Amino acid sequence: MQSPLESACDAAKSAGRILLEYLGKVQVREKGKSDLVTDADIAAQRTIEQILTSRFPQIAFMGEESSLEVQASVKASGKMAWIVDPLDGTSNFVHRLPSFSVSIALVEGDDVKLGVVYDPMAGSMYWATEDGPVVRDGKPIRASGCTRLDRAMTCCSFPPGVTRQDRAVQQFLCVLENSQSLRRLGSAALNLCYLAEGCLDSYWASSVKVWDVAAGYLIAKRAGVQFSNVSGGAFELWNPQLLASATPELQAQMLDCLSKS
């Protein structure tokens, strides 16, 4: 019997192979304005669900492409569940931009027990458990230790359909003016992994979902990343309006910048 971690890695790699097979030839539809879903999302989730539920039938399963009823039931139960985004970064995938990932977390209530994020274009696997190491491809990783916003590589996620009047744009401009660099990369799960390995120094997002960030949250947290919500309160897994930074000092500077917008 394979462990939950081994099984999550197997499922992520299997889904990644499916995504690469579909790359450049997907059928796309809009769930909402600028919010895309493809047949690749559906096929990848189906494969992940088959692998994980066949090995662990006692654990619930919730994916981004699950029905709203299933999502609500898993959230309300608080029981052990797989939380899955089969394709995080769908817009990038549709345009063949190599920044998308598979995200799998094992969650019980508000606690993330393990997290796996797989980058199929790079062939890189990030994973962490609640009481073990955090690694990329078997090698330990750690947050950058950056303490100054003017030296920080920062990153953000915008909500679908964002307009110039939205507060998110004003926050973007404030961080743009005060940080060394600012990026919008398109995959929340990968952004958190980049934080965990020190490629990014800070990341904020006000419109992501639990399946986008559950795995990456544990990976980054175990690597030393600081978390709060975008107003400085406690991070909430099921309502992840998040700010994450490499150090408490940088987190405070980012909060100050975001609050001025």
C-alpha positions as MATLAB code, in Angstrom:
seq = 'MQSPLESACDAAKSAGRILLEYLGKVQVREKGKSDLVTDADIAAQRTIEQILTSRFPQIAFMGEESSLEVQASVKASGKMAWIVDPLDGTSNFVHRLPSFSVSIALVEGDDVKLGVVYDPMAGSMYWATEDGPVVRDGKPIRASGCTRLDRAMTCCSFPPGVTRQDRAVQQFLCVLENSQSLRRLGSAALNLCYLAEGCLDSYWASSVKVWDVAAGYLIAKRAGVQFSNVSGGAFELWNPQLLASATPELQAQMLDCLSKS';
ca = [
       0.000    0.000    0.000;
       1.443    3.349   -1.029;
       1.379    6.242    1.418;
      -0.904    9.251    0.839;
       2.141   11.310   -0.149;
       3.362    8.755   -2.674;
      -0.125    8.440   -4.089;
      -0.542   12.210   -4.391;
       2.759   12.414   -6.270;
       1.682    9.565   -8.571;
      -1.641   11.271   -9.247;
       0.004   14.637   -9.910;
       2.431   13.120  -12.414;
      -0.348   11.215  -14.163;
      -2.384   14.411  -14.448;
       0.672   16.269  -15.690;
       1.125   13.765  -18.506;
      -2.481   14.313  -19.536;
      -2.030   18.091  -19.557;
       1.009   17.794  -21.818;
      -0.944   15.541  -24.180;
      -3.682   18.172  -24.445;
      -1.321   21.154  -24.699;
      -2.009   23.158  -27.857;
      -5.178   21.275  -28.799;
      -7.715   21.930  -26.064;
     -11.370   22.864  -26.227;
     -12.035   25.944  -24.114;
     -15.113   27.456  -22.557;
     -15.686   30.299  -20.088;
     -17.058   29.641  -16.591;
     -17.184   33.414  -16.141;
     -15.553   36.510  -17.571;
     -11.868   35.664  -18.203;
     -12.322   32.464  -16.147;
     -11.547   29.505  -18.413;
     -11.988   25.754  -18.214;
     -10.807   23.167  -20.750;
     -11.327   19.513  -21.493;
      -7.796   19.050  -20.123;
      -8.938   20.241  -16.653;
     -11.736   17.671  -16.698;
      -9.566   14.792  -17.902;
      -6.781   15.547  -15.419;
      -9.186   15.760  -12.481;
     -10.854   12.499  -13.486;
      -7.478   10.726  -13.443;
      -6.483   12.193  -10.070;
      -9.818   11.228   -8.540;
      -9.609    7.678   -9.860;
      -6.119    7.141   -8.424;
      -6.761    8.684   -5.024;
     -10.259    7.347   -4.349;
      -9.324    3.820   -5.439;
      -6.425    3.786   -2.967;
      -8.147    5.713   -0.177;
     -11.912    5.196   -0.526;
     -12.499    6.490    3.004;
     -11.158    9.970    2.115;
     -13.480   12.462    0.420;
     -12.503   14.127   -2.841;
     -13.077   17.720   -3.934;
     -11.694   19.288   -7.096;
     -12.083   22.630   -8.783;
     -14.264   20.944  -11.386;
     -16.413   19.104   -8.830;
     -20.035   20.153   -8.509;
     -20.933   22.992   -6.161;
     -22.847   20.479   -4.051;
     -19.745   18.313   -3.595;
     -17.613   21.336   -2.754;
     -20.114   22.568   -0.176;
     -20.452   19.105    1.373;
     -16.691   18.634    1.786;
     -16.250   22.088    3.280;
     -19.113   21.619    5.743;
     -18.040   18.157    6.903;
     -14.575   19.128    8.167;
     -13.490   15.543    7.528;
     -10.337   14.353    5.782;
     -10.478   15.252    2.083;
      -8.328   15.547   -0.991;
      -8.469   19.138   -2.269;
      -7.367   19.269   -5.913;
      -6.753   21.777   -8.663;
      -6.063   19.637  -11.739;
      -4.843   22.626  -13.751;
      -3.821   25.770  -11.889;
      -3.020   28.397  -14.481;
      -5.592   27.507  -17.119;
      -5.169   30.742  -19.086;
      -1.432   30.131  -19.327;
      -2.104   26.563  -20.449;
      -4.554   27.685  -23.136;
      -1.952   30.096  -24.530;
       0.855   27.510  -24.194;
       2.671   29.671  -21.655;
       4.768   27.339  -19.464;
       3.510   28.387  -16.015;
       0.788   25.979  -14.925;
       0.626   23.180  -12.404;
      -1.237   20.345  -10.716;
      -2.050   20.938   -7.032;
      -3.089   18.220   -4.570;
      -3.567   18.669   -0.820;
      -4.821   16.379    1.923;
      -6.878   18.496    4.312;
      -8.721   17.866    7.563;
     -10.857   20.814    8.573;
      -8.531   23.815    8.538;
      -5.346   21.740    8.694;
      -3.345   20.749    5.633;
      -1.718   17.360    6.203;
       0.292   17.204    2.987;
       0.731   19.238   -0.158;
       2.011   18.323   -3.614;
       2.472   20.714   -6.540;
       3.728   19.403   -9.874;
       5.041   21.557  -12.719;
       4.683   19.335  -15.805;
       6.633   21.647  -18.130;
       9.692   21.664  -15.861;
       9.099   18.147  -14.541;
       9.466   19.515  -10.997;
       7.679   18.117   -7.962;
       7.272   20.158   -4.781;
       5.940   18.522   -1.647;
       5.645   18.902    2.096;
       3.970   17.185    5.031;
       2.774   18.831    8.224;
       5.672   17.451   10.285;
       8.321   16.612    7.680;
      10.669   18.294    5.209;
       9.727   20.554    2.317;
      11.461   19.692   -0.930;
      11.684   20.211   -4.653;
      12.628   17.032   -6.494;
      13.913   15.527   -3.264;
      16.130   18.482   -2.307;
      15.278   20.694    0.689;
      14.159   24.248   -0.067;
      13.844   27.383    2.052;
      12.380   30.877    1.765;
      14.726   33.670    0.704;
      15.029   35.593    3.975;
      14.470   38.925    2.191;
      13.597   41.681    4.694;
      13.313   44.776    2.466;
      10.547   45.584    0.024;
      12.861   47.652   -2.167;
      14.944   44.498   -2.712;
      12.044   42.088   -3.064;
      10.765   40.180   -6.083;
       7.013   40.360   -5.535;
       4.046   38.713   -7.221;
       0.270   39.058   -7.321;
      -2.880   37.412   -8.641;
      -5.736   39.496  -10.032;
      -9.382   38.384   -9.938;
     -10.989   37.434  -13.257;
     -12.553   40.452  -14.927;
     -10.499   42.985  -12.951;
     -11.022   46.632  -13.945;
      -8.855   49.696  -13.504;
     -11.160   50.954  -10.752;
     -10.619   47.879   -8.576;
      -8.611   48.194   -5.376;
      -6.398   45.339   -6.572;
      -5.032   47.603   -9.307;
      -4.208   50.368   -6.820;
      -2.430   47.839   -4.611;
      -0.519   46.605   -7.643;
       0.687   50.140   -8.401;
       1.785   50.741   -4.815;
       3.834   47.537   -4.695;
       5.163   48.209   -8.195;
       6.506   51.579   -7.067;
       8.063   50.283   -3.851;
       9.408   46.821   -4.665;
      12.417   45.836   -6.749;
      10.233   43.872   -9.192;
       6.605   42.814   -9.521;
       5.280   39.861  -11.492;
       1.901   38.325  -12.339;
       2.708   34.725  -13.258;
      -0.695   33.058  -13.431;
      -0.475   30.009  -11.137;
      -1.096   30.577   -7.425;
       0.205   27.106   -6.555;
       3.494   27.713   -8.350;
       3.781   31.216   -6.881;
       3.716   29.714   -3.396;
       6.302   27.108   -4.379;
       8.539   29.855   -5.785;
       8.199   31.620   -2.433;
       9.158   28.395   -0.680;
      12.365   28.051   -2.673;
      13.315   31.735   -2.569;
      12.645   32.669   -6.190;
       9.918   35.072   -5.045;
       9.959   37.095   -1.837;
       6.295   38.066   -1.427;
       2.935   37.193   -2.994;
      -0.603   38.403   -2.460;
      -3.988   37.365   -3.841;
      -7.525   38.339   -2.929;
      -9.569   36.090   -5.224;
      -8.026   32.606   -5.111;
      -9.835   29.481   -3.897;
      -8.892   26.757   -1.456;
      -7.932   24.351   -4.274;
      -5.541   26.952   -5.735;
      -3.499   27.354   -2.568;
      -4.015   24.511   -0.077;
      -0.987   22.498   -1.205;
       1.204   25.531   -1.865;
       0.281   27.022    1.496;
       1.716   24.046    3.380;
       4.802   23.917    1.152;
       5.529   27.618    1.681;
       4.695   27.583    5.384;
       7.026   24.667    6.033;
       9.738   26.577    4.151;
       9.454   29.504    6.574;
       7.061   31.798    4.705;
       4.851   34.149    6.783;
       1.092   34.170    6.111;
      -1.809   36.466    6.871;
      -4.854   37.721    5.039;
      -4.431   40.874    2.945;
      -5.545   43.038    5.893;
      -3.104   41.510    8.367;
      -5.527   39.145   10.095;
      -5.179   35.390   10.329;
      -4.910   33.386    7.124;
      -8.065   31.333    6.471;
      -7.655   28.221    4.359;
     -11.276   28.191    3.144;
     -11.315   31.934    2.450;
      -7.736   32.458    1.263;
      -7.358   36.189    0.719;
      -3.667   35.850    1.362;
      -0.460   37.760    1.786;
       2.683   35.665    2.071;
       6.256   36.900    2.539;
       9.675   35.458    3.206;
      10.109   37.235    6.572;
       8.031   39.074    9.198;
       9.830   42.314    8.283;
       8.869   42.063    4.622;
       5.336   41.005    5.531;
       4.908   44.194    7.585;
       6.140   46.392    4.722;
       3.820   44.665    2.263;
       0.852   45.093    4.603;
       1.650   48.778    4.935;
       1.784   49.169    1.164;
      -1.456   47.246    0.544;
      -3.321   49.147    3.272;
      -2.501   52.516    1.670;
      -4.283   51.564   -1.556;
];
